[in-house]
Amino acid sequence: MAALVLRPGCHLDGAAIYRHVEQLLPPYAWPRFLRLQEHLAMTETFKQQKVRLAQEGFDPARVPDPLFLLDESTKAYVPLSPSLCQSVLDGRLRI
């Protein structure tokens, strides 16, 4: 998962992000999930609080931020709905 902070007034273009990731990273390094945040939570020594993010996982019911899933069939990041999340957990949708 990658946490992103968008500039004010901007929106996430799932297809453009997919193309960007596809060009810059090998497939094994593509983030399967994106999490949009207002700001990045930092420690006193300016490190990201990754442990808390990892503990929250990708459950839309637990995470207050918008979540997106890498959908290779549409070549875009799509909003992660509760039903899509359940498909991932059940193994019906492979990531």
N, C-alpha and C positions, 0 to 999 in steps of 0.2 A: 504494500500500500504506500502511496505517496500522498502527503498532505500538501495542499496548495492554498495560497492566499491570492485572490484576484485583486487587481487594481479596482478602485471604486468606479462603478458604472460599467464594468466589463462583465461578460458572461462566459461560461465554459462552452466551447465548441468541441464537442466530443470527437468529431471526425478530424478536425485540425490537430487536436492533441494526439490522436492515434497516429496520424501521418508523421508528426514531429518525433514521437517516441520510436516509430518504426525506422526512421532515418538515422537516429542517433544511437540507439541501443540494440544489442543483440536480443533475439526473442526471449531468451531465458531471463533477461533483466527488465522486461517490460512490467511496469506495475499493473497488477491485476485489478486493483481497486484504487480509486482516487477519492480523497476526502477534502471537501472545500471548507476552509475555516476563515473566520474573521481576522484572526491573527494567530501566529505560531506561539504555542505555550513554551516558554523558556525557563531555564533554571537561573539562579543568581550568577552563574558563570557562563551564561549565554549558550547553553546547550539545549537542544530540543528535548522535550519531555516525551521521549519515544515509548517508555515503559507504559505510561498511562494510555497512550494511543493503542499500543499492542494489546493491553488488557481489555479495552473496550471492543476491539475486534471490528467486524463489519456488519453487525446486527443493526438494521435500521431502527429497531425498537429501543436500542440502548444508546445509539450515537445521535446526538442532536444535530450534527452537521450533515449537509447533503453528501451522499455517497454515490459513486459511479463505478460501473463494472466494465471491464474490457470485454467487448463483444467482437470477436474476430470474424464472425459471419457478416456483420455489417461494417466492419472496419471503423469502429467508433467506440467511444466510452458512452454508455447509456446509464440513465438513472437507475439506481439499485432499489427496487421495490421490495416489499416483504415477500411477495410470491417468488420473485427472482432469487432472493436470498435463500428461500426454502428450497428452490431447485438446486442451488449450489450445495446446500447442506445435505440434501437427499442423494446427491451424485447424479441427478438427471442432467445437470448442466456442468460440464467439465471445464475447469479453469486450468 
